[in-house]
Amino acid sequence: MRNLMTRQKGLFEQAVREAVVPEEIQPELVTQLALLMFALINVIETEVHDEQDRH
């Protein structure tokens, strides 16, 4: 059991190291993520509004 926990921790740490984004790309990535979130919020609000109009 203890070995399994250690291996899982090691896999997580390896995945984090591989997922690090270079500093040069981070501002663009944050901007794109914010735009995606804004678009998603708009879609959800539209769906909620459409659902309320049908009743």
Secondary structure by P-SEA (a helix, b strand, c coil): caaaaaaaaaaaaaaaaaacccccaaaaaaaaaaaaaaaaaaaaaaaaaaaaaac
